[in-house]
Amino acid sequence: MTAEFSRAHFVFSVDGTALDVSAIRRDGDKAPILFLHGFGSTKEDYADIVRHAEFAGHPFVAYDAPGCGETHCADLSKISIPFLVETALAVIERAGYDRFHLVGHSMGGLTALMLAHRLPERVISFVDIEGNIAPEDCFLSRQIIEHPRDGAQQFFDDFIERTLHAPAYASALFSASLRHKVRADAIGGIFRSMVDLSDNGDLMTKFLGLPFPRMFMYGEQNASLSYLDSIREQGVELAEIPECGHFPMYSNPVLMWNAIASFQARAGNGADH
């Protein structure tokens, strides 16, 4: 069986904390793509890129964020969105990407936004799949405040139970693998930093100020987000995925991949941006 992508490990430190980052990647001669997964997910959310001919020739890398999947982090208490941004910067350098398309979902969308704000000259385009850009986006992460528990494991157990019964597409499916994909001790730092940035980080200004093509992708169940009309009027392309909630890669992946492919094709290889 021919491998359509390869495994990779990137070993480095962030803020003095040792990381062994588990990734999947492939090479190619077109513009590369960096994928950042959401909370409770892993790099494999994006492995099906190899099933879609529109992406032929595009190198890509997707990796497990610290605290998630097969990545090892020596100190889980250090993990936060700023820590994840530094991790992404290190992965980009080790992958050898000069300019790249950026795709991030949820937690990964917020990480991608902060990364793009840091490196606007290196991003060709940005697909933000329900990443946080306003306080109302903290429907998962704000549970760390709204449902406090004495210990990380108790919070995680209760979070999984609430997620199992949430009235949203793919929520039960998402809940089923959480224990296998996330370390409980990483959750507090991630969620608190997501809430803090969403409430106080001026994310909307950062997002609207990015100088390259941007798409905001959201599920049909979240079409009531208050800012959608406003960001469209300010030049952000919207992609509403039908029969879908927060997880297009689980609920409607074909339309997700089609939307990403057509958007990146319009954005080109970055030579003119």
VENMO-V290842 format. One record per backbone hydrogen bond with DSSP energy under -1.0 kcal/mol. CO is the residue of the C=O (numbers start at 0). NH is the residue of the N-H. E is the energy in kcal/mol with one decimal. If there is no record, write none. Layout:
CO & NH & E
CO & NH & E
This chain:
5 & 24 & -2.4
7 & 22 & -2.8
9 & 20 & -3.1
11 & 18 & -3.0
13 & 16 & -2.1
16 & 13 & -2.3
17 & 73 & -2.4
18 & 11 & -1.7
19 & 71 & -2.3
20 & 9 & -2.2
21 & 63 & -2.7
22 & 7 & -2.4
23 & 61 & -2.4
24 & 5 & -3.4
25 & 59 & -1.4
31 & 100 & -2.9
32 & 60 & -1.8
33 & 102 & -2.5
35 & 104 & -2.1
37 & 40 & -1.8
41 & 44 & -2.0
42 & 45 & -2.0
43 & 46 & -1.0
45 & 48 & -1.8
46 & 49 & -1.6
47 & 50 & -1.9
48 & 51 & -1.4
51 & 54 & -1.9
52 & 55 & -2.0
54 & 57 & -2.3
56 & 29 & -2.5
58 & 32 & -1.8
59 & 25 & -1.8
60 & 34 & -2.4
61 & 23 & -2.8
64 & 67 & -2.1
66 & 182 & -2.3
67 & 70 & -1.5
71 & 19 & -2.3
74 & 77 & -1.6
75 & 78 & -1.4
79 & 83 & -2.3
80 & 84 & -2.2
81 & 85 & -2.1
82 & 86 & -2.0
83 & 87 & -2.3
84 & 88 & -2.4
85 & 89 & -2.0
86 & 90 & -2.3
87 & 91 & -2.6
88 & 92 & -1.9
89 & 93 & -2.1
90 & 94 & -2.4
91 & 95 & -1.1
91 & 96 & -1.8
99 & 123 & -2.7
100 & 33 & -2.8
101 & 126 & -2.8
102 & 35 & -2.4
103 & 128 & -3.1
104 & 107 & -2.4
105 & 109 & -2.2
106 & 110 & -2.4
107 & 111 & -2.5
108 & 112 & -2.3
109 & 113 & -2.3
110 & 114 & -2.3
111 & 115 & -3.2
112 & 116 & -2.2
113 & 117 & -1.3
114 & 118 & -2.2
118 & 121 & -2.0
121 & 99 & -2.1
124 & 101 & -2.4
125 & 214 & -2.7
126 & 103 & -2.3
127 & 129 & -1.2
127 & 216 & -2.6
128 & 105 & -2.4
133 & 136 & -2.0
134 & 137 & -1.5
137 & 141 & -2.2
139 & 142 & -1.4
140 & 143 & -1.7
141 & 144 & -1.5
141 & 145 & -2.4
142 & 146 & -2.4
150 & 154 & -2.2
151 & 155 & -2.3
152 & 156 & -2.7
153 & 157 & -2.2
154 & 158 & -2.7
155 & 159 & -2.6
156 & 160 & -1.8
157 & 161 & -2.5
158 & 162 & -2.5
159 & 163 & -2.3
160 & 164 & -1.3
165 & 167 & -2.3
167 & 170 & -1.6
169 & 173 & -2.7
170 & 174 & -2.3
171 & 175 & -1.5
176 & 180 & -1.2
177 & 181 & -1.9
180 & 68 & -2.2
182 & 185 & -2.1
183 & 186 & -1.3
185 & 189 & -1.6
186 & 190 & -3.1
187 & 191 & -2.6
188 & 192 & -1.7
189 & 193 & -2.1
190 & 194 & -2.4
191 & 195 & -2.5
192 & 196 & -2.5
193 & 197 & -2.3
194 & 198 & -2.4
195 & 199 & -2.6
196 & 200 & -2.4
201 & 205 & -1.8
202 & 206 & -2.9
203 & 207 & -2.9
204 & 208 & -1.4
206 & 209 & -1.2
212 & 125 & -1.9
213 & 236 & -2.5
214 & 127 & -3.2
215 & 238 & -2.2
216 & 129 & -1.6
217 & 240 & -2.9
218 & 221 & -2.2
219 & 222 & -1.6
221 & 224 & -1.7
224 & 227 & -1.2
226 & 230 & -2.5
227 & 231 & -2.0
228 & 232 & -2.3
229 & 233 & -1.0
230 & 235 & -2.5
231 & 234 & -1.8
236 & 215 & -2.9
238 & 217 & -2.3
240 & 219 & -2.4
243 & 220 & -2.6
246 & 249 & -1.6
246 & 250 & -2.5
247 & 251 & -1.8
251 & 255 & -1.8
252 & 256 & -2.9
253 & 257 & -2.4
254 & 258 & -2.4
255 & 259 & -2.3
256 & 260 & -2.7
257 & 261 & -2.4
258 & 262 & -2.0
259 & 263 & -2.7
260 & 264 & -2.1
261 & 265 & -1.8
262 & 266 & -1.9
263 & 267 & -1.3
269 & 272 & -1.2
